[in-house]
Amino acid sequence: MLFVMLVDDDLARTALLKQSLTNAGYKVIAHLSTTENLDVAVREMQPDIVIIDTDSPSRDTLENLCVMNETVPKPIVMFTHDGDIQKMREATKVGVSAYVVGNLASDSLMPVINAAIVRFEEVKLLRDELDQTRLKLAERKVLEKAKGLLMKEHSFDEDHAYAMLRSMAMTQSKRMVVLASEVIEAATKQL
């Protein structure tokens, strides 16, 4: 069973959506009338998915979704009546996994939610891979700089400088990037 947080300022519209979600086997754990402090509510209540029903996503809504996506990312489904392509782009950019224009039949609700969850997971995987790649690149730059300093200071070739860093890291039980940072810091202090 998935836990759902609803965000909608129209109580009549929310009642229909809540009933459709309940009938589909979801548990609505919260209903907010605004996206203000959405990140705090999501952190506290830990829904599996956030569903927003709005006539048109406002600038504040998009900014609040951006904050939520940066701090406690969750799949987001947005139901709206605004089919403007620019609004769709902006909503997707801040983390909306499914942007649905118009009314949705209750039998189509589960596939839309499932598609949003799958898309969210794929995007999260790509972001995690990108973060790992950036970290590895940053570490490689540190290692290259430390090797360069050792090569310059001791007239080592690249292989010898690398072997020295590796040997020192093993001897001191440190990761090579940590040792390389220390080498750079020590060289900086000598200047």
C-alpha positions as CSV (number, residue, x, y, z in Angstrom):
1,M,0.0,0.0,0.0
2,L,1.3,3.4,-1.0
3,F,1.0,6.4,1.3
4,V,-0.2,9.5,-0.5
5,M,0.0,13.2,0.4
6,L,-2.5,15.4,-1.4
7,V,-2.1,19.1,-2.0
8,D,-5.1,21.0,-3.2
9,D,-7.0,24.1,-2.0
10,D,-10.3,22.9,-3.5
11,L,-12.0,20.6,-0.9
12,A,-14.7,19.3,-3.3
13,R,-12.1,18.3,-5.9
14,T,-9.9,16.8,-3.2
15,A,-12.8,14.7,-1.9
16,L,-13.3,13.1,-5.3
17,L,-9.5,12.4,-5.7
18,K,-9.2,11.1,-2.2
19,Q,-12.1,8.7,-2.8
20,S,-10.6,7.5,-6.1
21,L,-7.2,6.9,-4.4
22,T,-8.8,5.0,-1.5
23,N,-10.8,2.9,-4.0
24,A,-7.5,2.1,-5.9
25,G,-5.9,0.9,-2.6
26,Y,-3.8,3.9,-1.7
27,K,-3.8,5.4,1.8
28,V,-4.1,9.2,1.9
29,I,-2.1,10.2,5.0
30,A,-2.3,14.0,4.6
31,H,-4.1,16.8,2.8
32,L,-2.5,20.2,2.5
33,S,-4.2,23.2,1.0
34,T,-0.9,24.7,-0.1
35,T,2.7,23.8,-1.0
36,E,4.1,26.2,1.5
37,N,6.5,24.3,3.8
38,L,5.9,21.1,1.7
39,D,9.4,19.9,2.3
40,V,8.8,20.0,6.1
41,A,5.5,18.1,5.8
42,V,7.0,15.5,3.5
43,R,10.0,15.0,5.9
44,E,7.6,14.6,8.9
45,M,5.0,12.4,7.3
46,Q,7.1,10.4,4.8
47,P,4.6,9.8,2.0
48,D,5.5,7.5,-0.9
49,I,4.1,10.0,-3.4
50,V,2.8,13.6,-3.5
51,I,-0.2,14.4,-5.6
52,I,-0.9,18.0,-6.4
53,D,-4.2,19.1,-7.9
54,T,-4.1,22.7,-9.2
55,D,-5.7,24.9,-11.9
56,S,-2.3,26.1,-12.9
57,P,1.1,25.7,-11.1
58,S,2.1,29.1,-9.6
59,R,5.7,30.3,-9.3
60,D,5.4,29.7,-5.5
61,T,4.3,26.1,-6.1
62,L,7.1,25.4,-8.4
63,E,9.7,27.0,-6.0
64,N,8.3,24.9,-3.1
65,L,8.5,21.7,-5.2
66,C,12.1,22.6,-6.1
67,V,13.0,22.9,-2.4
68,M,11.2,19.6,-1.6
69,N,12.9,17.9,-4.4
70,E,16.3,19.0,-3.2
71,T,15.8,18.1,0.5
72,V,13.3,15.1,0.5
73,P,12.7,14.0,-3.1
74,K,9.5,12.0,-3.7
75,P,7.6,11.2,-6.9
76,I,5.2,14.0,-7.7
77,V,2.0,13.8,-9.8
78,M,0.5,17.1,-10.8
79,F,-3.1,17.3,-12.1
80,T,-3.8,20.7,-13.7
81,H,-5.9,22.4,-16.3
82,D,-2.9,24.3,-17.7
83,G,-1.6,22.7,-20.8
84,D,1.0,25.4,-21.4
85,I,4.2,23.6,-22.6
86,Q,6.4,26.1,-20.7
87,K,4.6,25.3,-17.4
88,M,5.1,21.6,-18.2
89,R,8.9,22.2,-18.7
90,E,9.1,24.2,-15.5
91,A,7.2,21.6,-13.5
92,T,9.3,18.7,-14.8
93,K,12.5,20.7,-14.1
94,V,11.6,21.0,-10.4
95,G,10.8,17.3,-10.0
96,V,7.2,16.6,-11.2
97,S,7.2,13.0,-12.4
98,A,3.8,13.1,-14.1
99,Y,2.1,16.3,-15.4
100,V,-1.5,15.4,-16.2
101,V,-3.7,18.0,-18.0
102,G,-7.4,17.8,-17.5
103,N,-9.6,15.4,-15.6
104,L,-8.4,11.9,-15.1
105,A,-10.7,8.9,-15.0
106,S,-10.3,7.0,-11.8
107,D,-9.4,3.8,-13.7
108,S,-6.4,5.6,-15.2
109,L,-5.2,6.8,-11.8
110,M,-3.1,3.8,-10.9
111,P,-1.2,3.7,-14.2
112,V,-0.4,7.4,-14.0
113,I,0.9,7.0,-10.4
114,N,2.9,3.9,-11.3
115,A,4.4,5.6,-14.3
116,A,5.3,8.6,-12.1
117,I,7.0,6.3,-9.6
118,V,9.0,4.5,-12.3
119,R,10.1,7.8,-13.9
120,F,11.1,9.2,-10.4
121,E,13.2,6.1,-9.7
122,E,14.9,6.3,-13.2
123,V,15.7,10.0,-12.7
124,K,17.0,9.4,-9.2
125,L,19.2,6.6,-10.5
126,L,20.6,8.9,-13.2
127,R,21.2,11.7,-10.7
128,D,22.9,9.3,-8.3
129,E,25.2,8.1,-11.1
130,L,25.9,11.7,-12.1
131,D,26.8,12.6,-8.5
132,Q,29.2,9.6,-8.3
133,T,30.8,10.5,-11.6
134,R,31.3,14.1,-10.4
135,L,32.8,12.8,-7.1
136,K,35.2,10.5,-9.0
137,L,36.2,13.3,-11.3
138,A,36.9,15.7,-8.3
139,E,38.9,12.9,-6.6
140,R,40.9,12.3,-9.8
141,K,41.7,16.0,-10.0
142,V,43.0,16.0,-6.5
143,L,45.1,12.9,-7.2
144,E,46.5,14.4,-10.4
145,K,47.4,17.6,-8.6
146,A,49.2,15.7,-5.8
147,K,51.0,13.6,-8.4
148,G,52.0,16.8,-10.2
149,L,53.4,18.3,-7.0
150,L,55.4,15.2,-6.2
151,M,56.7,15.0,-9.8
152,K,57.8,18.6,-9.6
153,E,59.3,18.5,-6.1
154,H,61.1,15.2,-6.4
155,S,61.6,14.9,-10.2
156,F,59.5,11.7,-10.2
157,D,57.9,10.4,-13.3
158,E,54.1,10.0,-13.2
159,D,54.1,6.2,-12.4
160,H,56.6,6.7,-9.6
161,A,54.5,9.6,-8.1
162,Y,51.4,7.4,-8.2
163,A,53.2,4.4,-6.7
164,M,54.4,6.7,-3.9
165,L,51.0,8.0,-3.1
166,R,49.5,4.5,-3.2
167,S,52.2,3.1,-0.9
168,M,51.9,6.0,1.6
169,A,48.1,5.7,1.6
170,M,48.3,1.9,2.3
171,T,50.9,2.5,5.0
172,Q,48.8,5.1,6.8
173,S,45.5,3.3,6.2
174,K,44.0,6.2,4.3
175,R,42.2,6.6,1.1
176,M,44.5,7.9,-1.7
177,V,42.3,11.0,-2.2
178,V,42.7,11.9,1.5
179,L,46.4,11.5,1.4
180,A,46.6,13.4,-1.9
181,S,44.7,16.3,-0.2
182,E,47.2,16.2,2.6
183,V,50.1,16.4,0.2
184,I,48.4,19.4,-1.5
185,E,47.8,21.1,1.8
186,A,51.4,20.5,2.9
187,A,52.7,21.9,-0.4
188,T,50.4,25.0,0.0
189,K,51.7,25.7,3.5
190,Q,55.3,25.6,2.2
191,L,54.6,28.4,-0.3
